[in-house]
Amino acid sequence: MSRQQPLLNLIDDLIAGDLHDVSLLWQLAAIILSVVVGFGVARLLRKRFTRHPDVPTGVLGFGVESFGRVMAPLAVVGLLYLSRLALAKYHIHVNLILVALPIFGSLAVIRFTFYLLRRVFARNGRTISPTMLAFEKVFQLLVWLAFVLYVTGLWADVFQYMDETQLPIGKNHVTIADILQATASVVLLLMLALWAGAALEEWLMKMPGMHTNLRAVVSRTARALLIVIAVLMSLSLVGIDLTVLSVFGGALGVGLGLGLQKIASNYVSGFVILLDRSLTIGDMITVDKYSGKVTQINTRYTVIQSLDGVESIVPNEMLVSGAVQNSSLSNSLVNISTKVSVAYDTDVDFVVQLLTEATLTAERVLKDKAPSVYLASFGADGLELTVSFWINDPQNGRGSVTSDVNRAIWRALKENNISVPFPQREMRILGPVPAPVAGQESTTVPKE
């Protein structure tokens, strides 16, 4: 059985011929030209789609910058393959190109795998976990090991051994090669499906003119469909009959009805929230004891970030079945009030005008909806007034704007010499107070 041995054939060419042989020079020229052109074209494409100010962002430019590290070796592999065909047509030895092809092919496989992993699993597309880094190192080692086996001509023997070695799995016997091929096909299809889903979601989130909830629904539905299609294709490639899924579907339905009903309810509630648009990302809501801004709406839960930075994960079922206060459902206008007390001898009409003008000096208070000041009650220590004003940015919190209004009111009252009453109490001590004994503290309670 004849088999390829690119490295041994290249060594034979170098031993049998001169280093200045025409075929060797043609191969070197083809390799150098392919590398220069491949990396140059990849660099031009990255600049064209990611940094040129006249090119609009869109589907063509999506992911080109992060995919740039893969484009270069892929372009080199394509050019080397064309060079091999051209040189073989003129009966020129191509053993040097046969060695260069798997080198750049291995580099392309490694970079493409890393690109998929980081696009799918890396947080924010940048943060890489130690587990992922370890997996990348192991995968890189396996790819280079396969390259060494290919160039040394041992790949055929290794594959023949795996194809002839059978492992008993139940009543059937499956070869190691079949298991590896099935695993590789399943993993590759799932990775491609997850990558396509992540790419579609990122593209939809940047699309103007589409509601945020509609983007989330389309992206999550598309990702689920892609995963289902990938799983079905993987099962078909492995050789599993898809009719067995009917039994699995029945078991899944029973499981959902018994133990997974809460999880299924949360998933359904997530799609209900996204479709009826009762909540959108950025809304200020209050549900149960949680209050804050909606930062994420996932299919199972919603993330609410309070003003102090604490994030609460609220199940979607709670948002559908319970009462939710939304400060920005139809509009973002919110009314806030604060109370002020003045002395009884104060001119009420003058104070009302003064407090209205002082409230308008706060930056976040709306000027087109004038604040209102009214006499709330006659308190024990003075007149109690309530100042009510409007804001349109509740996501920035209420405490800061209330503090600004109170400070402006305090300055206005001080400038106009208006006193703010406070509780004053008189304490009368009736009867003589006994003198304390020397060396002992007095603990006598005064008598009335």
C-alpha positions in Angstrom: 0.0 0.0 0.0 1.5 3.3 -1.1 1.1 6.2 1.2 2.2 9.8 1.3 5.4 10.7 3.0 5.9 14.4 2.3 8.9 14.9 4.6 10.8 11.8 3.4 10.1 12.7 -0.3 11.3 16.2 0.4 14.5 14.9 2.0 15.0 12.6 -1.0 14.7 15.5 -3.4 17.3 17.5 -1.4 19.7 14.6 -1.3 19.3 13.6 -5.0 19.3 17.1 -6.4 21.0 20.5 -6.0 19.6 23.2 -3.8 19.7 25.4 -6.8 17.5 23.0 -8.8 14.7 24.8 -10.8 11.9 22.8 -9.2 13.1 23.7 -5.7 13.4 27.4 -6.6 9.9 27.4 -8.2 8.5 25.9 -5.0 10.2 28.4 -2.8 9.0 31.2 -4.9 5.4 29.9 -4.8 5.5 29.5 -1.0 7.0 33.0 -0.4 4.5 34.6 -2.9 1.6 32.8 -1.3 2.5 33.9 2.2 3.1 37.5 1.2 -0.1 37.7 -0.8 -2.2 35.8 1.7 -1.3 37.9 4.7 -1.4 41.1 2.7 -4.9 40.4 1.4 -6.1 39.5 4.9 -4.7 42.8 6.3 -6.3 44.8 3.5 -9.7 43.2 4.2 -9.4 43.9 7.9 -8.7 47.6 7.2 -11.4 47.8 4.6 -14.2 46.5 6.7 -13.2 47.7 10.2 -11.3 50.9 10.0 -12.3 52.7 6.8 -14.7 55.6 7.8 -16.7 55.4 4.5 -17.7 51.8 4.8 -20.9 51.4 6.9 -21.1 48.7 9.4 -23.3 45.8 8.4 -23.3 42.1 7.6 -20.2 42.3 5.4 -18.1 43.9 8.1 -19.5 41.8 10.9 -16.8 39.8 12.6 -14.1 40.6 10.0 -11.7 42.1 12.5 -11.8 39.1 14.9 -11.8 36.7 12.0 -8.7 38.4 10.5 -6.3 36.0 12.3 -8.0 33.1 10.5 -8.2 34.7 7.0 -4.4 34.9 6.6 -3.6 31.2 6.9 -6.7 30.3 5.0 -5.7 32.5 2.1 -2.1 31.0 2.2 -3.6 27.5 2.1 -5.7 28.4 -0.9 -2.8 30.0 -2.8 -0.5 27.1 -2.0 -3.1 24.6 -3.3 -3.4 26.6 -6.6 0.4 26.7 -6.8 0.6 22.9 -6.3 -1.8 22.4 -9.2 0.0 24.8 -11.5 3.4 23.3 -10.8 2.2 19.7 -11.1 0.8 20.6 -14.5 4.3 21.2 -15.7 5.7 18.1 -14.0 7.6 20.0 -11.4 8.1 18.4 -8.0 5.8 19.8 -5.3 7.1 18.0 -2.2 8.1 21.2 -0.5 4.6 22.6 -1.1 3.2 19.3 0.3 5.0 20.1 3.6 4.0 23.7 3.6 0.3 23.0 3.0 -0.3 21.1 6.3 1.7 23.7 8.3 -0.5 26.6 7.3 -3.5 24.2 7.3 -2.9 23.3 10.9 -2.4 27.0 11.7 -5.8 27.8 10.1 -7.5 25.0 12.0 -6.1 26.2 15.3 -7.0 29.8 14.7 -10.5 29.0 13.4 -11.2 26.8 16.5 -9.9 29.5 18.8 -12.1 32.1 17.0 -15.2 29.9 17.4 -14.5 29.2 21.1 -13.9 32.8 22.0 -16.9 34.1 20.0 -19.2 31.6 21.8 -17.8 31.1 25.3 -15.7 34.2 26.1 -17.4 36.7 28.3 -17.9 40.0 26.4 -15.9 38.4 23.6 -12.7 39.2 25.5 -12.4 37.6 28.9 -10.9 34.1 28.6 -11.4 31.6 31.4 -8.4 29.4 32.5 -10.4 26.3 31.5 -10.7 27.6 27.9 -7.0 28.5 27.8 -6.1 25.0 28.9 -8.4 23.5 26.3 -6.9 25.7 23.6 -3.4 24.5 24.5 -4.5 20.8 24.4 -6.2 21.3 21.1 -3.2 23.0 19.7 -1.0 20.2 20.8 -3.3 17.6 19.2 -3.4 19.5 15.9 0.4 19.8 15.7 0.7 16.1 16.6 -1.6 15.2 13.7 0.6 17.4 11.4 3.7 15.5 12.6 2.0 12.2 11.9 1.1 13.4 8.4 4.4 14.7 7.2 6.2 11.6 8.6 3.8 9.3 6.8 2.6 7.7 10.0 -1.0 9.0 9.8 -2.1 6.2 7.5 -0.9 3.5 10.0 -2.5 5.3 13.0 -5.9 5.7 11.1 -5.8 2.1 10.0 -5.3 1.0 13.6 -8.2 3.2 14.9 -10.4 1.9 12.0 -9.7 -1.7 12.8 -10.0 -1.5 16.6 -13.6 -2.1 17.7 -15.1 -1.2 21.1 -18.2 -3.0 22.5 -21.0 -0.6 23.1 -24.0 -2.6 24.2 -24.8 -5.1 21.6 -22.9 -3.3 18.9 -19.2 -2.9 18.1 -18.0 0.5 17.0 -14.5 1.4 15.9 -12.4 4.1 17.5 -12.3 6.0 14.2 -16.1 6.1 14.0 -16.3 7.4 17.6 -13.8 10.1 16.9 -15.5 11.1 13.6 -18.9 11.2 15.2 -17.6 13.3 18.1 -15.8 15.7 15.8 -18.9 16.2 13.6 -21.3 16.7 16.6 -18.9 19.2 18.3 -18.2 21.1 15.0 -21.9 21.4 14.1 -22.8 22.6 17.6 -20.0 25.1 17.7 -21.0 26.4 14.3 -24.6 26.7 15.4 -23.7 28.5 18.6 -21.3 30.8 16.7 -24.0 31.6 14.1 -26.5 32.3 17.0 -24.1 34.7 18.7 -23.2 36.4 15.5 -26.9 36.9 14.6 -27.7 38.2 18.1 -24.8 40.7 18.0 -25.9 41.9 14.6 -29.5 42.3 15.6 -28.6 44.2 18.7 -26.8 46.8 16.6 -29.7 47.1 14.0 -31.5 50.4 14.3 -35.2 50.7 14.0 -36.0 47.4 15.7 -37.5 47.2 19.2 -35.1 45.8 21.8 -37.5 43.0 22.8 -38.1 42.0 19.2 -34.4 41.7 18.7 -34.1 39.5 21.7 -37.0 37.3 20.6 -35.6 36.8 17.1 -32.0 36.2 18.3 -33.0 33.6 21.0 -35.5 31.8 18.7 -32.9 31.7 15.9 -30.3 30.3 18.3 -32.6 27.6 19.5 -33.5 26.6 16.0 -29.9 26.5 15.0 -29.0 24.3 17.9 -31.9 21.9 17.2 -30.9 21.7 13.5 -27.3 21.1 14.5 -28.3 18.3 16.9 -30.6 16.6 14.3 -27.8 16.8 11.6 -25.3 15.4 14.1 -27.5 12.5 15.0 -28.0 11.8 11.3 -24.3 11.9 10.6 -23.6 9.6 13.5 -26.2 7.1 12.2 -28.8 7.4 15.0 -32.4 6.9 13.8 -34.4 10.1 14.4 -37.5 8.1 15.1 -36.1 7.3 18.6 -36.7 11.0 19.4 -40.4 10.3 19.7 -39.8 8.2 22.8 -37.4 10.9 24.1 -40.0 13.6 23.4 -42.6 11.7 25.4 -40.3 11.3 28.4 -39.3 15.0 28.1 -43.0 15.9 28.2 -43.6 13.8 31.3 -40.5 15.4 33.0 -41.7 18.9 32.1 -45.1 18.1 33.6 -43.7 16.8 36.8 -40.4 18.1 37.9 -39.5 20.8 35.3 -42.7 22.8 35.3 -41.2 25.7 37.1 -38.3 25.9 34.6 -40.7 25.6 31.6 -42.9 28.3 33.1 -40.0 30.6 33.4 -39.0 30.0 29.8 -42.5 30.6 28.5 -42.8 33.7 30.7 -39.5 35.0 29.3 -40.9 34.9 25.7 -44.2 36.4 27.0 -42.3 39.4 28.5 -40.3 39.9 25.3 -43.3 39.6 23.0 -45.8 41.8 24.9 -43.1 44.5 25.6 -44.3 45.0 29.1 -40.6 45.3 30.1 -37.6 46.5 28.1 -33.9 46.8 28.9 -33.3 50.1 30.7 -36.7 50.2 32.5 -36.8 51.2 36.2 -39.1 48.6 37.9 -40.0 47.4 41.3 -41.1 43.8 41.8 -41.6 42.3 45.3 -38.6 43.6 47.3 -36.4 44.2 44.2 -36.1 47.6 42.6 -33.7 48.9 40.0 -32.9 49.0 36.2 -33.5 46.1 33.9 -30.2 45.2 32.4 -30.9 41.7 30.9 -34.0 39.9 29.8 -33.1 36.2 29.3 -35.4 33.3 28.5 -35.4 32.1 32.1 -34.6 35.1 34.3 -34.3 38.9 34.2 -31.4 40.8 35.8 -32.4 43.9 37.8 -29.5 46.2 38.9 -30.2 48.4 41.8 -28.8 51.9 42.2 -26.1 50.6 44.6 -24.8 48.2 41.9 -26.3 45.0 43.3 -27.7 42.7 40.6 -30.8 40.6 41.4 -31.7 37.6 39.3 -35.5 37.5 39.2 -37.3 34.5 37.6 -39.5 35.5 34.7 -42.6 33.8 36.2 -42.5 36.4 39.1 -42.6 39.2 36.5 -45.6 37.7 34.7 -47.7 36.4 37.6 -47.0 39.2 40.1 -47.5 43.0 40.2 -44.7 45.0 38.7 -44.2 48.8 39.1 -42.6 50.2 35.9 -41.5 53.8 36.1 -40.9 54.0 32.3 -43.5 51.8 30.7 -45.5 54.4 28.6 -43.3 57.4 29.6 -40.4 58.1 31.9 -42.0 61.0 33.8 -41.8 60.4 37.6 -43.2 62.7 40.3 -41.2 63.2 43.5 -42.1 65.1 46.6 -40.3 66.5 49.7 -41.7 68.2 52.9 -40.7 71.5 54.4 -41.8 73.1 57.7 -41.8 76.9 58.3 -42.8 79.0 61.3 -46.4 80.1 61.9 -45.6 83.8 61.4 -44.3 83.2 57.8 -46.0 84.6 54.8 -47.4 81.4 53.1 -47.8 82.9 49.6 -44.3 84.2 49.6 -42.9 80.9 50.8 -44.8 79.0 48.1 -43.3 81.2 45.3 -39.9 81.0 46.9 -39.9 77.2 47.1 -41.1 76.9 43.5 -38.3 79.1 42.2 -35.7 77.2 44.4 -36.9 73.8 43.1 -36.5 74.9 39.5 -32.8 75.6 40.0 -32.1 71.9 40.4 -30.6 70.5 37.2 -32.8 67.3 36.8 -36.1 69.0 37.7 -38.2 69.4 34.5 -38.9 73.1 33.7 -41.8 72.5 31.4 -43.8 70.8 34.2 -43.7 73.4 37.0 -43.3 72.2 40.5 -46.3 72.5 42.8 -46.1 73.6 46.5 -49.1 73.3 48.7 -49.9 73.6 52.4 -50.2 70.0 53.7 -51.1 70.5 57.4 -50.7 72.6 60.5 -48.1 70.8 62.5 -47.2 70.9 66.1 -44.2 73.1 65.5 -45.0 74.9 62.3 -46.7 75.0 58.9 -45.9 71.8 56.9 -45.6 72.3 53.1 -45.1 69.6 50.4 -43.0 70.4 47.3 -43.8 68.2 44.3 -41.7 68.1 41.1 -41.1 66.0 38.0 -38.1 64.2 36.5 -37.7 62.2 33.3 -34.7 60.2 34.1 -35.7 57.8 36.9 -32.8 55.4 35.9 -30.4 57.9 37.6 -32.2 57.5 41.0 -34.3 59.7 43.1 -32.0 60.4 46.1 -29.6 62.7 44.3 -32.3 65.0 42.8 -34.2 65.1 46.1 -30.9 66.2 47.8 -30.4 68.9 45.2 -33.9 70.2 45.7 -33.6 70.2 49.5 -30.3 72.0 49.3 -31.7 74.7 47.0 -34.7 75.1 49.4 -32.4 75.4 52.4 -30.3 78.1 50.7 -33.4 80.1 49.7 -34.9 79.9 53.2 -31.6 81.1 54.8 -31.2 83.9 52.3 -34.7 85.2 53.1 -34.4 84.7 56.9 -37.2 82.3 57.1 -36.9 80.1 60.1 -37.4 76.4 60.0 -39.0 75.2 63.3 -37.7 72.3 65.2 -39.1 70.5 68.3 -38.4 72.4 71.5 -39.1 70.9 74.9 -38.8 72.3 78.4 -37.7 70.1 81.3 -38.6 71.1 84.8 -37.1 69.5 87.9 -39.3 69.9 90.9 -38.0 69.4 94.5 -34.5 69.4 95.9 -31.9 67.2 94.4 -29.9 65.3 97.1 -26.1 65.9 97.1 -24.1 62.9 95.9 -22.1 60.9 98.5 -18.3 61.4 98.3 -16.7 58.7 96.2 -20.0 57.6 94.7 -21.7 58.7 91.5 -25.2 60.1 91.8 -27.9 57.8 90.4 -30.8 59.6 92.0 -33.7 60.2 89.6 -35.3 63.7 90.1 -38.8 63.8 91.5 -41.6 65.8 89.8 
